[in-house]
Amino acid sequence: MSPIPTVGRRRARLVAPVLALLTATAAGCAAGDDASAAAAPANPALSSIQFVNPLPHYPTWRLLGDCMEEQAGQRGVPLRESGPSGQTIDSGAMIQQLQRAIATGAGAIVTLPAGEGFAPVLKQAQSKQIVTGTYYGSEGPDSGADVNAGPDWGTIGEQVVGGISALPGQHVLGLVAAADTGLGKAWLDGIKAAAARTDNVTIAGEVYTGDDAAKALPQVNALLAAHPDITDIATHMGTVTPGAVAAIKAKNLTGRTFLTAVGHDNGGSEAIAEGTANLMLLQDVCGLGKAMVDRVVDVAEGRAAAPIPVETVVVGADEVQGYLARGWV
């Protein structure tokens, strides 16, 4: 695990994703596997790629899907996209769409493994010689993934907490995770381990939203009510931003409690501008999507897949626009 990097007052570089992402919006994304494929010259090594998008109505995931489609065209492979129709991750619907892609003979499938039920389905695809790719999944044969863009959650914890710790004063941190299992737990463990190694960051408590934007306001309200001394709120989900900002304002904590916003969409830029957020995590989402397509096609063509670096950066208000201008989100 990499040590905590030396960071300035306003900036901490990360080399890993957030979800929560790390946390994509287009009409018809939920249409399923029958969505029209991008026109492309045929690649004899790979018939098609099916991308099962976990959040097709969230801008960051929409951008990732668009960049995948662009790169697939460059590699001569049709890309089809599907995903749940709602505003939250629906693991059951995603698994059904993966199973349909397997049954209809997709050449490759790519998704976010949003639960333990995904690995058996991915292994089933591998048994049928279908190339498999995952975002933010696990490594190794048990994962069912031929290609994975996966974070070192310990490094993320070190670097996110390092960015907050580099700001002046003592910090009391409130955490908002998707859940206390899976990716949410991995993120929580990384943050807690990093905070324990600082002398000015303590953790007051944590709440869970299931990556559901509608739950962010009540959960952050509950977090701030239980721990009124919280100075900073951290999360791995862009869906938290509106609710966290509303909670900070409702409790008249602007200027005293700050969110580290995940991405500029969903109110992130506005939060930075008005002072309810003092740091923002951005990532090169388009580069990530293109790299995934390249690695999947490489595997189909018989080449080894190089690791996929997921580059992110935590910046203050003075640096946000510079990164946005370079295509980071």
C-alpha positions in Angstrom: 0.0 0.0 0.0 1.3 3.4 -0.9 2.1 5.8 2.0 0.1 9.0 2.4 1.5 11.4 -0.1 2.7 14.9 0.8 -0.2 17.2 0.0 -0.6 21.0 -0.1 -3.3 22.8 1.7 -5.8 22.6 -1.1 -4.9 19.5 -3.0 -4.3 15.8 -2.7 -3.8 13.6 -5.7 -5.3 10.1 -5.8 -4.6 7.2 -8.1 -7.8 5.2 -7.7 -11.5 5.6 -8.1 -14.4 6.6 -6.0 -17.4 5.2 -6.7 -19.3 5.7 -6.6 -18.1 6.6 -8.6 -17.3 6.9 -9.1 -19.8 7.2 -9.3 -24.3 8.3 -16.8 -28.2 10.2 -18.5 -29.7 9.4 -21.8 -33.3 8.7 -22.9 -33.6 5.0 -23.8 -30.7 3.8 -21.7 -33.1 1.4 -19.9 -34.3 0.0 -23.1 -32.1 -3.1 -22.5 -30.1 -5.2 -24.9 -32.2 -4.2 -27.9 -30.8 -0.7 -27.9 -29.2 0.1 -31.2 -25.5 -0.7 -31.5 -22.9 1.8 -32.7 -22.0 1.4 -36.4 -18.5 0.2 -36.7 -16.4 -1.9 -39.1 -16.3 -5.5 -38.0 -13.5 -6.8 -35.7 -13.1 -10.5 -36.4 -11.9 -11.1 -32.8 -14.9 -9.7 -31.0 -18.5 -9.6 -32.2 -19.9 -7.1 -29.7 -19.6 -5.6 -26.2 -22.6 -5.4 -23.9 -22.2 -2.7 -21.2 -24.7 -3.1 -18.4 -24.6 0.4 -16.9 -25.4 0.5 -13.1 -26.7 4.1 -13.2 -27.6 5.1 -16.8 -29.5 8.2 -15.5 -26.4 9.6 -13.7 -24.2 12.0 -15.7 -20.9 10.4 -14.9 -22.0 6.9 -15.8 -23.6 8.3 -19.0 -20.3 9.9 -20.0 -18.5 6.7 -19.4 -20.9 4.8 -21.6 -20.6 7.4 -24.4 -16.8 7.2 -24.3 -16.9 3.4 -24.3 -19.0 3.6 -27.4 -16.6 6.0 -29.1 -13.6 3.8 -28.4 -15.5 0.7 -29.4 -16.0 2.3 -32.8 -12.3 3.0 -33.1 -11.6 -0.7 -32.4 -14.2 -2.0 -34.8 -16.6 -3.5 -32.3 -20.3 -2.7 -31.8 -21.2 -1.6 -28.3 -24.7 -2.0 -26.8 -25.7 -0.5 -23.5 -28.5 -1.3 -21.0 -29.2 -0.6 -17.4 -31.8 -0.2 -14.7 -34.7 2.2 -15.4 -34.7 3.8 -11.9 -32.5 6.3 -10.1 -30.8 3.7 -7.9 -28.7 0.6 -8.6 -30.9 -2.4 -9.2 -28.6 -5.5 -8.9 -31.4 -7.9 -9.9 -32.2 -6.1 -13.1 -28.5 -5.8 -13.9 -27.9 -9.5 -13.4 -30.9 -10.3 -15.6 -29.5 -8.1 -18.4 -26.1 -9.8 -18.1 -27.7 -13.2 -18.3 -29.6 -12.1 -21.4 -26.4 -10.9 -23.0 -24.8 -14.3 -22.3 -27.8 -16.1 -23.8 -27.8 -14.0 -26.9 -24.0 -14.6 -27.5 -22.4 -11.2 -26.7 -18.7 -11.3 -27.4 -17.9 -9.4 -24.2 -19.8 -8.0 -21.2 -18.8 -5.1 -18.9 -20.5 -3.9 -15.7 -20.1 -2.8 -12.1 -20.4 -5.9 -9.9 -22.8 -4.4 -7.4 -23.1 -7.4 -5.1 -22.0 -10.9 -4.5 -24.4 -12.4 -7.1 -22.4 -11.0 -10.0 -19.3 -13.3 -9.8 -21.2 -16.5 -10.7 -22.8 -14.8 -13.7 -19.4 -13.5 -14.9 -17.9 -17.0 -14.5 -20.7 -18.4 -16.5 -19.9 -15.9 -19.2 -16.2 -16.9 -19.1 -17.2 -20.6 -19.5 -18.8 -19.6 -22.8 -15.7 -17.8 -24.0 -17.2 -14.4 -23.4 -14.7 -11.7 -22.3 -15.7 -10.1 -19.0 -14.8 -6.6 -17.7 -15.7 -5.0 -14.4 -15.5 -1.5 -12.9 -14.5 -1.3 -9.3 -14.7 -5.1 -8.8 -12.3 -7.5 -7.2 -9.2 -9.2 -8.7 -8.5 -12.9 -9.1 -10.2 -16.0 -10.6 -13.1 -15.9 -8.1 -14.2 -12.5 -9.4 -15.1 -13.8 -12.8 -13.4 -10.8 -14.4 -10.9 -11.0 -17.2 -10.3 -7.2 -16.9 -10.9 -5.0 -13.9 -10.6 -1.4 -13.2 -10.2 -1.6 -9.5 -9.1 0.7 -6.7 -6.8 0.2 -3.8 -9.3 1.3 -1.2 -6.6 1.6 1.4 -4.7 4.1 -0.8 -8.0 6.0 -1.4 -8.5 6.2 2.3 -5.0 7.5 2.9 -5.2 10.1 0.2 -8.8 11.4 0.9 -8.1 11.7 4.6 -4.7 13.2 3.7 -6.4 15.9 1.7 -8.7 16.8 4.6 -5.9 16.5 7.2 -3.8 19.0 5.2 -6.4 21.7 5.8 -5.8 23.7 9.0 -7.3 22.7 12.3 -8.9 19.6 13.8 -11.4 17.7 11.7 -14.3 15.6 12.9 -15.4 13.5 10.0 -18.9 12.1 9.2 -19.0 9.3 6.6 -21.8 8.5 4.1 -21.5 5.1 2.4 -23.7 3.1 0.2 -23.7 0.3 2.8 -21.5 -1.4 5.4 -20.9 -4.3 3.0 -19.2 -4.7 -0.4 -17.7 -1.6 -2.0 -19.1 0.7 0.8 -17.4 -1.3 3.5 -14.1 -1.3 1.5 -14.3 2.5 1.3 -15.2 2.8 5.0 -12.3 0.6 6.0 -9.8 2.6 4.0 -11.0 5.9 5.4 -11.0 4.7 9.0 -7.6 3.2 8.7 -6.2 6.4 7.3 -7.9 8.6 9.9 -6.4 6.5 12.7 -2.9 7.5 11.4 -3.5 11.2 11.6 -3.4 13.5 14.6 -6.1 15.9 13.4 -8.9 13.7 11.9 -11.3 11.7 13.9 -14.5 9.9 12.8 -17.7 10.7 14.5 -20.1 8.3 12.8 -21.4 6.9 9.5 -24.7 6.5 7.7 -25.8 4.6 4.6 -27.9 5.6 1.6 -27.8 2.6 -0.8 -26.6 5.1 -3.4 -30.1 6.5 -3.4 -30.2 10.3 -3.8 -33.5 10.5 -2.0 -32.0 9.0 1.2 -29.1 11.4 1.4 -30.9 14.3 3.0 -32.5 12.4 5.9 -29.4 10.3 6.5 -27.1 13.3 6.6 -29.6 15.2 8.8 -29.5 12.2 11.2 -25.7 12.1 11.1 -25.4 15.9 11.9 -28.1 15.6 14.6 -26.3 12.8 16.3 -22.8 14.4 15.9 -23.2 18.2 15.9 -19.4 18.6 16.1 -18.8 17.2 12.6 -16.6 19.5 10.5 -16.3 17.5 7.3 -18.5 15.0 5.4 -16.9 12.5 3.1 -18.6 10.0 0.7 -17.8 7.9 -2.3 -21.1 8.8 -4.1 -22.0 11.8 -6.2 -25.7 11.1 -5.3 -25.0 12.4 -1.8 -24.2 16.0 -2.8 -27.7 17.5 -3.0 -28.8 16.0 0.3 -25.6 16.8 2.1 -25.7 20.4 0.9 -29.4 20.8 1.9 -28.6 19.4 5.4 -25.7 21.7 5.9 -27.8 24.7 5.0 -30.8 23.6 7.1 -28.7 23.4 10.2 -27.0 26.7 9.5 -23.6 25.0 9.2 -22.3 26.8 6.1 -18.7 27.8 6.8 -18.4 25.3 9.7 -19.2 21.9 8.1 -17.9 21.1 4.6 -18.6 18.4 2.1 -15.9 16.8 -0.1 -18.1 16.7 -3.2 -17.8 13.8 -5.6 -17.7 15.2 -9.0 -19.0 18.5 -10.4 -22.4 17.1 -11.5 -25.4 16.9 -9.3 -24.6 20.2 -7.6 -20.9 19.7 -6.9 -19.8 22.9 -8.7 -22.5 24.9 -7.0 -21.5 23.5 -3.6 -17.9 24.6 -4.2 -19.0 28.0 -5.3 -21.2 28.7 -2.4 -18.9 27.2 0.3 -20.9 24.2 1.4 -18.1 22.1 -0.1 -14.4 22.9 0.2 -12.9 20.0 -1.8 -14.0 18.1 -4.9 -13.0 14.7 -6.1 -12.8 14.6 -9.9 -11.9 11.7 -12.2 -10.9 11.1 -15.8 -14.0 9.1 -16.5 -13.8 9.2 -20.3 -10.2 7.9 -20.2 -11.4 5.1 -17.9 -14.2 4.0 -20.3 -11.9 4.0 -23.3 -9.2 2.0 -21.4 -11.8 -0.6 -20.5 -12.8 -1.1 -24.2 -9.1 -1.3 -25.2 -8.4 -4.0 -22.6 -11.4 -6.1 -23.4 -10.6 -6.0 -27.1 -7.0 -6.8 -26.4 -8.0 -10.0 -24.5 -10.3 -11.0 -27.3 -7.4 -10.6 -29.7 -5.2 -12.8 -27.6 -3.1 -10.2 -25.8 -2.6 -9.8 -22.1 -4.7 -7.0 -20.5 -2.5 -4.3 -18.9 -3.8 -2.9 -15.5 -6.3 -0.1 -15.8 -5.3 2.9 -13.7 -8.2 5.0 -12.5 -6.9 8.4 -12.0 -8.7 10.8 -9.7 -7.7 14.1 -8.0 -9.0 16.0 -5.0 -8.8 19.8 -5.5 -10.0 23.0 -3.9 -12.1 25.6 -5.5 -9.2 27.3 -7.2 -8.4 24.2 -9.3 -11.8 22.8 -10.2 -12.3 24.7 -13.4 -8.9 23.8 -14.7 -9.7 20.1 -14.4 -13.2 20.5 -15.8 -11.6 22.2 -18.9 -9.5 19.1 -19.4 -12.6 16.8 -19.4 -12.5 15.6 -15.8 -15.8 15.2 -14.1 
